[in-house]
Amino acid sequence: MLAKIQSATLYGVEGRRVDVEVHVSTGLPAFTVVGLPDPAVRESRDRVRAAVLSSGLTWPAQRLTVNLAPSSQRKTGSGLDLPMCIGALLAGGRALAGAAVTDTAFIGELGLDGSLRAVPGIVPMVAALETPRVVVPLSCLAEARLVFPAAKGASTLAELLSALRGEAAWPDMPPAPTVSTSAVPDLAEVKGQVVGRRVLEIAAAGGHHVLFVGPPGSGKTMLACRLPGLLPPLDPQEALEVTQIHSAAGVGLGGGALADRPPFRAPHHGATDVSLIGGGSSWMRPGEISLAHRGVLFLDELAEFPATLLDGLRQPLEEGIVRIRRARGAADLPARFLLVGAMNPCPCGEGTIAGACRCSEVARARYERRLSGPLLDRFDLAVSLGRPDVGDLLGGSSGEPTAMVAGRVRRARAAAAGRGVRCNAALDAEQLRTLCPMSDPARALLERRLRAGALSARGLHRVWRVARTIADLDQGAPVIAEQHVAEALQLRAARDVLVPGRR
């Protein structure tokens, strides 16, 4: 007999439909899985058999062949356990009738005791299905209903079979776990650092990448952690994108709800290429730059990251997507994030303090070479920060709170939306020419910098976009003035400290 059950598997951040075909025939007892299964899928044979026996059912003493179609597509993960089990019971004529599973898809891992266990990627996998009904482990039901409100769930195989036969009602969705959400740090807590606060506001308003250079204790990390609070909430489409990516990576979704705030990711400088960029040998797992999609990627101690890994960020920073290519397959993973880097000016960290640096010229030159010129050119804002004034630390007045600055950011984002983009950082060259006019003095200032070789073509467009954001924050000035361009140029001056030959 033959049974066909619909399911899905995960590839990158996308779900791909899989038809699980189970054939039962006479012959020596065997259980064969074909259709490019990975090791986790091949091991399903033992989990399925044990789960059936633990649920008080009889395993057919016949030859079972499972084909995972399309056979040319590699299958990964343990989420195919449940459809294999249902197909085996249906094809063997035991415990289930065909009408019970008509137009029903199944996703889930089986425990040896017959329990149904959660699998990563439920949201994108359920979204890829085309059936009127889908069944998932009960612990995944809240996630599944984000994209498939009619999804059903069960906690054990026996419970699932009873519901399919109509002998018992489908279990209720378990209560959402209590998620402790810490308050977003407030910008008012930052003492001093007028330039750093201004840079954060411009970065949030225009979606511009930021590099902070300064000695230890200057507040680089403190500033970066407050950037997500300035960003506007995600719209419904962006929330679904972020939720699918985090689900595919197996990252918790906070009680099964759509992500409504921009994510903030801060990987350690010991991260590997795959963990940061994404990929893998078989499962194209999203990396940190994809988990930061529509949010902030903070790289503290930027110069401690391997140079080859940092240069791997150059293409995603330009295109907003990372293209993973492997011998076994390819995947395009979303990666449109706001990059914030923080680093010391030299190995000892005191390079900006007169007479305090203990590094040799060789050590400084080696440190500077860790960041390539093309990577530095992709930072729209690069500023040097000093340590806060003692008076500010001990009793200085608090600056503007996050809520007040976020209001100006929202207005600047609304102005960008009027130009047809999410933020000014997304403006292309043609949009800059037609939608972002400059005054003659502003154009002359840029021309002088270009003729002096201080700006590349990419740098010109980045300064132009930042100047447009500064003008938006300046009560929505319709024309970019000279002072807007001058500030945009000044707020990238730290690049000259880091590029060899410019100090």
Phi, psi and omega in degrees: 000157183233136175231147181229122183237136179271141177209196180206156175230170187253136174220110188066239176249013181251146170269141179233131182294141176228131173262116181268109180257123182242125179241129178247127181220168177287159181135184179296138180304129179201160179222107184242135178242124178234168181107038179058055175280147173273176183306321181296324179287320179298324180289351178301332181306314183286322180294317181297313182299314181294321181294321179295314181293322180292339179271009177080018180256166180261132177275131183295128178275060182222183181267121180250130175236125180248124175248131179255106185257143004286138187289345180275355184253128182291137181252134183231158172086172183261007182289351178271000178303309187295312178297326176297317181295313180298319179296320179294318179293322181288314181291330179278357179068027184239133169073342184219148172251154184301325182296335183290335184242015179299131178056038179234133176253154183227140174218133176161155176263144178255135170273162180296338179270006180089006178282153176259126186246152182292151175230150177289152175085021181302317184299305180293329180290317178295324180295337181275351184276157182231034181250156179292340183219141177225141181242131181226167173303145184301327180290344179258000190296321180297319178294316182299323182285352173296327181242350182218083187302336183269011182298149177243160181216159176211156182260340178222162178294319179298319178296320179295315181296321178297320179291322180294325180281350183084011181280341181211158179284156176294139180298148176287152178294133181296154178298145180296136179295150177287119182253122179277111180256116179285147181295147177291130181301141185266140180294340179294341180285346180280120181268131181069219177050056180299318181294316180299319179294320179296319179298317178301317181296316180294318180298316181292322183290325185247357182070036186264142179286145189232141171233122175257129177239126181183166181289164177302138179087007181275353175099018182297311181293321180299319179293314183300321182292344180264357180294317180303329179292340179273341183283146178290155177299158179288141173281169186305320180292317178294321179299320179293319178301310182296319180297318179297319180295314182292324176296317180297329180273356181076021179272137182303144183255016176065054177085016176079029179250156175297141176293128181245352178244148177301134180290157177230117182239135182223076181291153177287154182289355174271007181298146178275170179302313183293319181292331181270312184274324183109171179116208184140174183284320181235310179271113180284079186284136175293139179267189183297327181289334174280324176295337177270006181306131182067015180220216188241132170250116183253119178250096177281152185051056187304320183288351178274347175287146177301142183299321181295325179292318180295320179293338175292348178276347189297313181293314177299326179296327181279317190259343182074017180209144177248127184259106180269127179233121180230165180298328184268356180165179181220152179209143174251115184252134179295140181203058177259098187229165175261116184270130174236119177249148177223134182206160174278156180287343181200174182301323181280342176091354186252021188297336181268359180258121186302126176076000184263342185290133180251009186270146174282164178298324179296316180296320179294317181296320179295320180295318181294327183289348180292337177251115182288156177301316178299326178289316179299328181293343181271356174274119179289326183231126178219112187230150174266133179245136172261173177290144182300153177296143182301320179298322178294320182293320187272337182194013181294155180289151179287148177278190180296141178285166181303318184300321182290316180293321180298330177297317178293324178298317180299320180293321178293322177294324178295323177295321177295321178298328176294341176267002176089015179231160180290322178205166185295336179296342180270359179292132176270178186298319181294319179294325177297317182292321187267330187251349185234070182293151178241152173287163180299316177298323178295318179294321179295321179298315178296322180297320179297320180292324178293316181293331178280355180079012181277350180227138170270175177298319177295319180297324177301312182294324180292318177296321179299315180294317180297318179298323177295321178295318179298321177294322177298321179287339178273061178058032175066041180304127184290332182241136179288120183266171182299321182294331177292317178293319181299318178293320179299321177291320180295326183277014170232016186293336182296341176300323183293335177287330187264338180277121181305137178095349181256352181284000000 
